[in-house]
């Protein structure tokens, strides 16, 4: 991993959106948000309030959805944004951020902390990845549109009203109902070597067992991509899965957010990065190409052969698809196309054609120029 720099003095500067953006980004940036926000991001002290996102429904033509927001502001220092619940069935981040918001001593903080424990509140209350209001994946709606669907409206608020204040963003996710995963931070491979270096050191400070640098399947409309377009340090997590609350995932998440405060000089002390197995730090990994992903070729019951964290080989059996509804329909065997450690293993038993059933990660290496 590249040599660390003085992080607090060399954080990326907040900037206007730059680089390639979705077609509606420029227009959306100029439109006012429909979400009411009574928080003053510059006011010193602790603020705990609700965003009010309009949602007309059968029983309330002028109804709103209330979304908790906390702002801690104490003296000079960077601004850290922590978000959870962008997907409603990913619980560990929601818990870790809520607990931090309710227990953090303002006087111990240097800088500004913005906390949104459950950004997509309708999905969080429903326990689903997609919003029950519009059926959209909010993390495929950025930079959003205030005149669009509910999820697009929320994405626009975060992109246009929150991100301009931010120096570092940590968006906390898990594998939800989709998969089982090994606890990790994750980041996109960004072309800016200095920013990539700072992000990898931030991931090491967070202290999850793994950090995964990945080239994603569909990343252009995610919160991470919106953060990156502004040149802001962006880190994500995957610290649970199978639609349950992971005891270890909550522990890693709670420790990780406090480690980030220490790493950024916003709290005293040094990050605690010792792992349960005795390892002293984070193992940096990557998911570089399409061969690392395995997909179901048909709908059926998927029988996995390995658990997340297992070492697997290219050509080895990933599992079998069973067709119990068809007489004498032989199972289809699915194979890994890459060797490495299983980052994501299939969660649900029944899958549809095109569902991802495995993701393999490999030890990180800088791409050859």
C-alpha positions as CSV (number, residue, x, y, z in Angstrom):
1,X,0.0,0.0,0.0
2,X,1.3,3.5,-0.8
3,X,3.0,5.6,1.9
4,X,0.5,7.6,4.1
5,X,0.4,11.4,3.9
6,X,-0.8,13.9,6.6
7,X,-4.5,13.2,6.1
8,X,-6.1,16.2,7.9
9,X,-3.9,18.7,5.9
10,X,-4.3,17.0,2.6
11,X,-8.0,16.0,2.4
12,X,-9.5,16.6,-1.0
13,X,-11.1,20.0,-1.3
14,X,-14.8,20.2,-1.8
15,X,-15.6,21.2,-5.3
16,X,-18.4,21.5,-7.8
17,X,-19.4,18.4,-9.6
18,X,-16.8,17.5,-12.2
19,X,-16.1,14.7,-14.6
20,X,-18.6,12.5,-16.3
21,X,-22.1,12.8,-14.8
22,X,-25.5,11.4,-15.7
23,X,-27.5,13.5,-18.2
24,X,-29.8,15.0,-15.7
25,X,-27.0,16.0,-13.2
26,X,-26.5,19.5,-14.4
27,X,-30.2,20.3,-14.5
28,X,-30.9,18.7,-11.1
29,X,-28.1,20.7,-9.5
30,X,-29.9,23.9,-10.3
31,X,-33.3,22.8,-9.0
32,X,-34.4,23.4,-5.4
33,X,-34.9,20.4,-3.1
34,X,-38.4,19.5,-2.1
35,X,-37.1,18.1,1.1
36,X,-37.4,20.4,4.1
37,X,-34.3,20.7,6.3
38,X,-34.3,22.8,9.4
39,X,-30.7,22.0,10.3
40,X,-28.1,24.7,10.1
41,X,-25.0,22.9,9.0
42,X,-22.8,25.8,10.2
43,X,-24.2,26.3,13.7
44,X,-22.0,25.2,16.6
45,X,-23.3,22.5,18.9
46,X,-25.4,19.4,18.6
47,X,-28.6,19.3,16.5
48,X,-31.0,16.4,16.3
49,X,-33.9,17.0,13.9
50,X,-35.9,15.4,11.1
51,X,-35.8,15.9,7.3
52,X,-39.3,16.2,6.0
53,X,-39.7,14.6,2.6
54,X,-43.2,15.2,1.0
55,X,-45.2,12.1,0.3
56,X,-48.8,12.4,-0.7
57,X,-50.8,9.3,0.2
58,X,-54.4,8.2,0.5
59,X,-54.8,9.3,4.1
60,X,-52.8,12.5,3.9
61,X,-52.5,14.7,0.8
62,X,-49.9,16.9,2.5
63,X,-48.1,14.0,4.3
64,X,-44.3,13.9,4.9
65,X,-41.8,11.1,5.7
66,X,-39.6,12.1,8.6
67,X,-35.9,11.1,8.4
68,X,-33.6,11.7,11.4
69,X,-30.5,13.8,10.9
70,X,-27.8,14.8,13.4
71,X,-25.2,17.5,13.1
72,X,-22.3,17.8,15.6
73,X,-20.2,21.0,15.1
74,X,-17.4,21.8,17.4
75,X,-14.5,24.0,16.3
76,X,-12.1,23.6,13.4
77,X,-11.7,20.3,11.7
78,X,-12.9,18.2,8.7
79,X,-16.5,17.3,8.0
80,X,-17.3,13.6,8.1
81,X,-20.6,12.3,6.7
82,X,-21.9,8.9,7.9
83,X,-24.9,7.4,6.1
84,X,-26.8,4.2,6.8
85,X,-30.0,2.7,5.5
86,X,-29.7,3.7,1.9
87,X,-30.9,0.1,1.5
88,X,-33.5,-0.6,4.2
89,X,-32.6,-4.3,4.8
90,X,-29.0,-3.4,5.8
91,X,-29.1,-2.9,9.5
92,X,-25.6,-2.8,11.0
93,X,-24.8,0.7,9.8
94,X,-28.2,2.0,11.0
95,X,-27.4,0.7,14.5
96,X,-23.8,1.9,14.6
97,X,-24.6,5.4,13.4
98,X,-27.7,5.7,15.6
99,X,-25.7,4.6,18.7
100,X,-22.9,7.1,17.8
101,X,-25.4,9.9,17.5
102,X,-26.9,9.1,20.9
103,X,-23.6,8.7,22.8
104,X,-21.0,11.0,21.3
105,X,-19.7,13.7,23.6
106,X,-19.7,17.0,21.6
107,X,-16.9,18.4,23.6
108,X,-14.6,15.6,22.5
109,X,-15.1,16.4,18.8
110,X,-13.0,18.5,16.6
111,X,-14.8,19.5,13.4
112,X,-18.2,18.6,12.0
113,X,-20.0,15.3,11.9
114,X,-23.2,14.8,9.8
115,X,-25.2,11.6,10.6
116,X,-28.0,10.1,8.6
117,X,-28.7,6.7,10.2
118,X,-31.5,5.7,7.8
119,X,-31.5,7.8,4.7
120,X,-34.1,5.7,2.9
121,X,-36.6,5.6,5.8
122,X,-39.5,4.0,4.0
123,X,-37.3,1.1,3.0
124,X,-35.7,0.9,6.5
125,X,-39.2,0.6,8.1
126,X,-40.2,-1.9,5.5
127,X,-37.0,-4.0,5.8
128,X,-36.4,-4.0,2.1
129,X,-33.6,-3.0,-0.3
130,X,-36.0,-1.2,-2.6
131,X,-38.3,1.7,-1.5
132,X,-41.9,0.5,-0.9
133,X,-43.1,3.9,-2.3
134,X,-41.6,3.8,-5.8
135,X,-40.0,0.4,-6.1
136,X,-36.6,2.0,-6.7
137,X,-33.1,1.2,-5.5
138,X,-32.1,4.6,-4.0
139,X,-28.5,3.7,-4.6
140,X,-29.1,3.6,-8.3
141,X,-30.8,7.1,-8.4
142,X,-27.9,9.5,-7.8
143,X,-27.5,12.4,-8.4
144,X,-31.2,12.4,-8.2
145,X,-34.0,14.6,-9.4
146,X,-36.3,16.7,-7.2
147,X,-39.1,16.3,-9.7
148,X,-38.7,12.6,-9.9
149,X,-39.8,9.7,-7.8
150,X,-39.5,9.6,-4.0
151,X,-36.1,7.9,-4.2
152,X,-34.8,10.3,-6.8
153,X,-36.0,13.2,-4.6
154,X,-34.1,11.9,-1.6
155,X,-31.0,11.3,-3.7
156,X,-31.1,14.8,-5.0
157,X,-31.3,16.2,-1.5
158,X,-28.2,14.3,-0.3
159,X,-26.3,15.2,-3.5
160,X,-27.1,18.9,-3.7
161,X,-27.7,19.9,0.0
162,X,-25.4,17.6,2.1
163,X,-22.4,16.7,0.0
164,X,-21.2,20.3,-0.6
165,X,-20.4,20.4,3.1
166,X,-18.5,17.1,3.2
167,X,-14.7,16.2,3.2
168,X,-15.0,12.5,3.9
169,X,-18.0,10.2,3.3
170,X,-18.6,6.7,4.8
171,X,-21.7,5.0,3.4
172,X,-22.4,1.9,5.5
173,X,-23.9,-1.1,3.7
174,X,-24.3,-4.9,4.1
175,X,-25.2,-7.6,1.7
176,X,-28.8,-7.3,2.9
177,X,-31.0,-10.3,1.7
178,X,-28.8,-10.7,-1.4
179,X,-25.8,-12.6,0.1
180,X,-23.5,-13.5,2.9
181,X,-20.3,-11.5,3.0
182,X,-17.1,-11.2,4.9
183,X,-17.0,-8.0,6.9
184,X,-15.2,-5.3,4.9
185,X,-14.8,-1.8,3.8
186,X,-14.9,-1.1,0.1
187,X,-14.0,1.6,-2.4
188,X,-14.0,2.2,-6.1
189,X,-10.8,2.2,-7.9
190,X,-10.3,6.0,-8.5
191,X,-7.9,7.2,-11.1
192,X,-6.5,9.9,-8.9
193,X,-3.5,8.2,-7.2
194,X,-3.3,10.6,-4.3
195,X,-7.0,10.2,-3.5
196,X,-6.8,6.4,-3.9
197,X,-3.9,6.4,-1.4
198,X,-5.8,8.5,1.1
199,X,-8.9,6.2,0.7
200,X,-6.9,3.0,1.3
201,X,-5.4,4.5,4.4
202,X,-8.8,5.6,5.7
203,X,-10.0,2.0,5.1
204,X,-7.1,0.6,7.0
205,X,-7.9,3.0,9.9
206,X,-11.6,1.9,9.9
207,X,-10.3,-1.5,10.7
208,X,-12.5,-4.1,9.1
209,X,-10.9,-7.5,8.4
210,X,-10.8,-6.7,4.6
211,X,-10.9,-3.7,2.3
212,X,-12.1,-4.4,-1.2
213,X,-11.1,-2.1,-4.1
214,X,-13.6,-2.9,-6.9
215,X,-14.6,-2.1,-10.4
216,X,-18.4,-2.5,-10.1
217,X,-21.2,-3.9,-12.3
218,X,-23.4,-0.8,-12.2
219,X,-21.9,2.0,-10.2
220,X,-22.5,5.2,-12.1
221,X,-25.7,6.2,-10.2
222,X,-24.6,5.3,-6.6
223,X,-24.0,7.6,-3.7
224,X,-20.3,6.7,-3.9
225,X,-20.1,7.9,-7.4
226,X,-21.8,11.2,-6.5
227,X,-19.2,11.7,-3.7
228,X,-16.3,10.8,-6.1
229,X,-17.5,13.3,-8.7
230,X,-16.9,16.0,-6.1
231,X,-13.4,14.8,-5.4
232,X,-14.4,13.8,-1.9
233,X,-12.9,10.8,-0.1
234,X,-15.5,8.0,-0.3
235,X,-15.5,4.8,1.7
236,X,-18.2,2.1,1.9
237,X,-18.8,-1.0,4.1
238,X,-20.2,-4.5,3.7
239,X,-20.5,-5.7,7.3
240,X,-23.4,-8.2,7.3
241,X,-25.9,-10.0,5.2
242,X,-28.6,-12.6,4.9
243,X,-31.1,-10.0,6.0
244,X,-30.2,-10.4,9.7
245,X,-28.3,-8.3,12.2
246,X,-24.7,-9.6,12.6
247,X,-23.2,-9.3,16.1
248,X,-19.7,-9.1,14.6
249,X,-20.9,-6.7,11.9
250,X,-22.3,-4.3,14.5
251,X,-19.1,-4.5,16.5
252,X,-16.9,-3.8,13.5
253,X,-19.2,-0.9,12.4
254,X,-19.3,0.8,15.8
255,X,-15.5,0.5,16.2
256,X,-15.0,1.6,12.6
257,X,-16.9,4.9,12.8
258,X,-15.0,5.9,16.0
259,X,-11.8,4.8,14.4
260,X,-12.6,7.2,11.5
261,X,-13.0,10.1,14.0
262,X,-9.6,9.3,15.4
263,X,-8.0,8.9,12.0
264,X,-9.2,12.3,10.8
265,X,-8.1,14.0,14.0
266,X,-11.7,14.6,15.0
267,X,-11.3,12.6,18.2
268,X,-8.3,11.8,20.4
269,X,-6.5,8.5,20.3
270,X,-5.3,6.1,17.7
271,X,-7.5,3.7,15.6
272,X,-7.8,0.2,17.0
273,X,-7.3,-2.1,14.0
274,X,-6.4,-5.5,15.6
275,X,-8.6,-8.3,14.3
276,X,-10.4,-11.0,16.2
277,X,-7.9,-13.6,14.7
278,X,-5.0,-11.6,16.0
279,X,-4.1,-9.9,12.7
280,X,-2.9,-6.4,13.2
281,X,-4.7,-4.7,10.4
282,X,-6.9,-4.8,7.3
283,X,-6.1,-7.0,4.3
284,X,-6.4,-5.1,1.1
285,X,-8.2,-7.0,-1.7
286,X,-9.7,-6.2,-5.1
287,X,-12.5,-7.3,-7.5
288,X,-11.0,-6.3,-10.8
289,X,-13.0,-7.9,-13.6
290,X,-16.2,-9.7,-14.6
291,X,-14.6,-13.1,-14.0
292,X,-14.8,-12.5,-10.3
293,X,-18.6,-12.6,-10.5
294,X,-20.7,-15.7,-10.9
295,X,-24.4,-15.5,-12.0
296,X,-27.3,-17.9,-12.0
297,X,-27.9,-19.1,-15.6
298,X,-31.5,-20.0,-14.7
299,X,-34.1,-19.6,-12.0
300,X,-34.1,-22.3,-9.3
301,X,-32.8,-23.2,-5.8
302,X,-29.1,-22.5,-5.5
303,X,-27.0,-24.9,-3.4
304,X,-23.7,-23.1,-2.6
305,X,-20.6,-25.1,-2.0
306,X,-18.7,-22.6,0.1
307,X,-19.1,-19.9,2.7
308,X,-17.9,-16.3,2.5
309,X,-14.3,-16.1,3.5
310,X,-13.4,-19.5,2.0
311,X,-10.5,-19.8,-0.5
312,X,-11.7,-21.0,-3.9
313,X,-10.2,-21.8,-7.3
314,X,-11.0,-21.0,-10.9
315,X,-12.9,-23.9,-12.4
316,X,-14.0,-25.2,-9.0
317,X,-17.7,-25.8,-8.3
318,X,-19.5,-22.8,-6.8
319,X,-22.7,-24.7,-6.4
320,X,-25.7,-26.3,-8.1
321,X,-29.0,-25.0,-9.4
322,X,-31.9,-27.4,-8.6
323,X,-35.3,-27.5,-10.3
324,X,-37.6,-29.2,-7.9
325,X,-40.7,-28.3,-9.9
326,X,-39.6,-30.3,-12.9
327,X,-39.6,-34.1,-13.0
328,X,-36.1,-35.5,-13.7
329,X,-34.6,-32.0,-14.4
330,X,-30.9,-32.5,-13.6
331,X,-29.2,-29.8,-11.6
332,X,-26.9,-27.2,-13.3
333,X,-23.5,-26.8,-11.9
334,X,-22.1,-23.3,-11.6
335,X,-18.3,-22.8,-11.6
336,X,-16.0,-20.0,-10.4
337,X,-14.1,-18.2,-13.1
338,X,-11.5,-16.7,-10.8
339,X,-9.4,-17.8,-7.9
340,X,-9.3,-16.0,-4.6
341,X,-11.3,-15.5,-1.4
342,X,-15.1,-15.6,-1.5
343,X,-16.2,-12.0,-0.7
344,X,-19.9,-12.6,-1.3
345,X,-21.7,-15.9,-1.2
346,X,-25.3,-16.5,-2.2
347,X,-27.8,-15.6,0.5
348,X,-31.3,-16.6,-0.6
349,X,-32.1,-20.3,-1.5
350,X,-34.3,-19.5,-4.6
351,X,-32.6,-17.3,-7.2
352,X,-33.7,-15.9,-10.5
353,X,-31.8,-16.0,-13.8
354,X,-29.1,-13.3,-13.7
355,X,-28.8,-13.2,-9.9
356,X,-25.2,-12.9,-8.6
357,X,-24.4,-16.0,-6.5
358,X,-20.8,-15.4,-5.8
359,X,-18.1,-12.7,-5.8
360,X,-14.4,-13.6,-5.5
361,X,-11.8,-11.1,-4.3
362,X,-8.0,-11.3,-4.7
363,X,-5.1,-9.6,-3.0
364,X,-4.8,-6.0,-4.1
365,X,-2.2,-5.1,-6.8
366,X,-1.8,-1.8,-8.5
367,X,-2.9,-2.1,-12.2
368,X,0.0,-2.0,-14.7
369,X,0.1,1.2,-16.7
